Amino acid sequence: MHPQLTRIITQGEILVDEPLSQHTTYGIGGAADIFVRPASRQELAGLLQYAARKNLPVTVLGSGSNCLVNDSGIRGLVISLAGTMKELRIQNGTVVAAAGVTLGHLVRRCLEAGLTGTEKLVGIPGTLGGALVMNAGAFGEQISTHLVQVRVLNFHGEEKVYDRQDIQFGYRSSTFRPDEIITEATFQFETGAPQKIAQLLKQVSGARKLSQPLNERSAGSVFKNPSSDISAGMLIEQAGLKGTIRGGAEISPEHGNFFINRRQATAQEMAFLIKMAARTVKQHFGIQLELEIRTLGFEPGFWEEAGLA
Ligand SMILES: Cc1cc2nc3c(=O)[nH]c(=O)nc-3n(C[C@H](O)[C@H](O)[C@H](O)COP(=O)(O)OP(=O)(O)OC[C@H]3O[C@@H](n4cnc5c(N)ncnc54)[C@H](O)[C@@H]3O)c2cc1C
């Protein structure tokens, strides 16, 4: 289909008509025309230059743990750094990690090096790239807290370096440009007492297991919490929606903000529940929910009828 690609991607992986259900934690999503995992920054830069020359649309994915991909899939090129670009080095509390490193690996390596600051992120799935874009976090700690610098490639394959203060981070949001791919990040952590670090890790893992359906296929919280004292999950629960089923999709009976692919759910079934929950919460409480998950491959305006941009 694109024979030149095999000259650019020599170490990485190229898959044609690849079902994105294999690359999202929901296990939902139609095929990507071309799915590529570049093995290095050089391969990624070459790939982006090629896509720009050929006018191929580019979509970026990490582990797909915060994404709902439509059943019709994604046209053009889908680039994922999950399972690739995983180098990580630590020196004197400075951690330099490639964007394909998983948060779990980052937490583990910091623990081994006796560094404190990532403990509360334990259990959040996904890559560092996805975590930075989402400003992933839990229990009051965010991935951006100890960030020093980020390297990106724009969609023309040109490199740019951002200092922490160049990027604004909010609640599950950041100002990274949609036409840039994060390739590497640098963090600075303090040394901590090993016992304290291990204890906090245990506490956080325990709290997660108690409150979240971790054995089900989900993308974590679907909606952002409207405020620090009103949770989306509680509103959905109080609206009586926990356990609601549409085809193979279900609002978790355990956690109102976790929507689950119970039995080969389609994106349309999941989207039906998401819109229904947003509309019902608006009717009952006058509160407009906002999506936390990213939606890919839906027509413009698809989410607007439920007030979801
Ligand atoms: C069971 C479960 C629990 C979860 N708990 C939490 C939680 O406690 N806190 C929390 O914040 N999140 C949570 N999440 C959501 C999710 O894990 C995080 O948002 C995670 O950081 C997403 O990383 P990812 O690699 O999967 O990104 P993806 O879902 O693949 O992508 C997310 C966004 O980032 C973009 N992106 C990905 N990689 C790059 C890159 N290299 N450069 C540029 N853009 C990129 C994508 O285009 C997309 O817009 C949970 C998810 C699950 C399934």
Ligand as a Chemical Component Dictionary entry (heavy atoms), coordinates in Angstrom:
data_LIG
# 
_chem_comp.id                   LIG 
_chem_comp.type                 NON-POLYMER 
_chem_comp.pdbx_formal_charge   0 
_chem_comp.three_letter_code    LIG 
# 
loop_
_chem_comp_atom.comp_id 
_chem_comp_atom.atom_id 
_chem_comp_atom.alt_atom_id 
_chem_comp_atom.type_symbol 
_chem_comp_atom.charge 
_chem_comp_atom.model_Cartn_x 
_chem_comp_atom.model_Cartn_y 
_chem_comp_atom.model_Cartn_z 
_chem_comp_atom.pdbx_ordinal 
LIG C1  C1  C 0 -8.590 1.077  34.738 1  
LIG C2  C2  C 0 -8.162 2.481  34.406 2  
LIG C3  C3  C 0 -7.888 3.374  35.428 3  
LIG C4  C4  C 0 -7.483 4.676  35.140 4  
LIG N1  N1  N 0 -7.211 5.535  36.167 5  
LIG C5  C5  C 0 -6.791 6.788  35.904 6  
LIG C6  C6  C 0 -6.454 7.691  36.973 7  
LIG O1  O1  O 0 -6.515 7.359  38.144 8  
LIG N2  N2  N 0 -6.044 8.932  36.641 9  
LIG C7  C7  C 0 -5.934 9.350  35.358 10 
LIG O2  O2  O 0 -5.527 10.497 35.123 11 
LIG N3  N3  N 0 -6.253 8.522  34.314 12 
LIG C8  C8  C 0 -6.677 7.274  34.565 13 
LIG N4  N4  N 0 -6.993 6.433  33.521 14 
LIG C9  C9  C 0 -6.953 6.949  32.142 15 
LIG C10 C10 C 0 -5.638 6.695  31.391 16 
LIG O3  O3  O 0 -4.969 5.588  31.911 17 
LIG C11 C11 C 0 -4.694 7.894  31.417 18 
LIG O4  O4  O 0 -5.306 9.025  30.849 19 
LIG C12 C12 C 0 -3.385 7.587  30.664 20 
LIG O5  O5  O 0 -2.435 8.555  31.019 21 
LIG C13 C13 C 0 -3.533 7.579  29.138 22 
LIG O6  O6  O 0 -2.319 7.099  28.562 23 
LIG P1  P1  P 0 -2.330 6.312  27.165 24 
LIG O7  O7  O 0 -0.938 6.067  26.774 25 
LIG O8  O8  O 0 -3.207 5.123  27.242 26 
LIG O9  O9  O 0 -2.980 7.415  26.232 27 
LIG P2  P2  P 0 -4.085 7.224  25.105 28 
LIG O10 O10 O 0 -5.381 6.868  25.744 29 
LIG O11 O11 O 0 -3.577 6.331  24.045 30 
LIG O12 O12 O 0 -4.158 8.713  24.549 31 
LIG C14 C14 C 0 -4.674 9.769  25.338 32 
LIG C15 C15 C 0 -4.452 11.079 24.582 33 
LIG O13 O13 O 0 -3.056 11.346 24.522 34 
LIG C16 C16 C 0 -2.613 11.481 23.164 35 
LIG N5  N5  N 0 -1.268 10.890 23.108 36 
LIG C17 C17 C 0 -0.883 9.655  23.506 37 
LIG N6  N6  N 0 0.453  9.519  23.379 38 
LIG C18 C18 C 0 0.923  10.685 22.876 39 
LIG C19 C19 C 0 2.226  11.184 22.527 40 
LIG N7  N7  N 0 3.329  10.453 22.655 41 
LIG N8  N8  N 0 2.313  12.444 22.039 42 
LIG C20 C20 C 0 1.220  13.212 21.876 43 
LIG N9  N9  N 0 -0.034 12.808 22.183 44 
LIG C21 C21 C 0 -0.180 11.569 22.695 45 
LIG C22 C22 C 0 -3.655 10.749 22.332 46 
LIG O14 O14 O 0 -3.723 11.307 21.031 47 
LIG C23 C23 C 0 -4.930 11.028 23.135 48 
LIG O15 O15 O 0 -5.453 12.293 22.817 49 
LIG C24 C24 C 0 -7.389 5.111  33.785 50 
LIG C25 C25 C 0 -7.667 4.197  32.750 51 
LIG C26 C26 C 0 -8.045 2.890  33.042 52 
LIG C27 C27 C 0 -8.319 1.942  31.916 53 
# 
loop_
_chem_comp_bond.comp_id 
_chem_comp_bond.atom_id_1 
_chem_comp_bond.atom_id_2 
_chem_comp_bond.value_order 
_chem_comp_bond.pdbx_ordinal 
LIG C1  C2  SING 1  
LIG C2  C3  SING 2  
LIG C2  C26 DOUB 3  
LIG C3  C4  DOUB 4  
LIG C4  N1  SING 5  
LIG C4  C24 SING 6  
LIG N1  C5  DOUB 7  
LIG C5  C6  SING 8  
LIG C5  C8  SING 9  
LIG C6  O1  DOUB 10 
LIG C6  N2  SING 11 
LIG N2  C7  SING 12 
LIG C7  O2  DOUB 13 
LIG C7  N3  SING 14 
LIG N3  C8  DOUB 15 
LIG C8  N4  SING 16 
LIG N4  C9  SING 17 
LIG N4  C24 SING 18 
LIG C9  C10 SING 19 
LIG C10 O3  SING 20 
LIG C10 C11 SING 21 
LIG C11 O4  SING 22 
LIG C11 C12 SING 23 
LIG C12 O5  SING 24 
LIG C12 C13 SING 25 
LIG C13 O6  SING 26 
LIG O6  P1  SING 27 
LIG P1  O7  DOUB 28 
LIG P1  O8  SING 29 
LIG P1  O9  SING 30 
LIG O9  P2  SING 31 
LIG P2  O10 DOUB 32 
LIG P2  O11 SING 33 
LIG P2  O12 SING 34 
LIG O12 C14 SING 35 
LIG C14 C15 SING 36 
LIG C15 O13 SING 37 
LIG C15 C23 SING 38 
LIG O13 C16 SING 39 
LIG C16 N5  SING 40 
LIG C16 C22 SING 41 
LIG N5  C17 SING 42 
LIG N5  C21 SING 43 
LIG C17 N6  DOUB 44 
LIG N6  C18 SING 45 
LIG C18 C19 SING 46 
LIG C18 C21 DOUB 47 
LIG C19 N7  SING 48 
LIG C19 N8  DOUB 49 
LIG N8  C20 SING 50 
LIG C20 N9  DOUB 51 
LIG N9  C21 SING 52 
LIG C22 O14 SING 53 
LIG C22 C23 SING 54 
LIG C23 O15 SING 55 
LIG C24 C25 DOUB 56 
LIG C25 C26 SING 57 
LIG C26 C27 SING 58 
# 
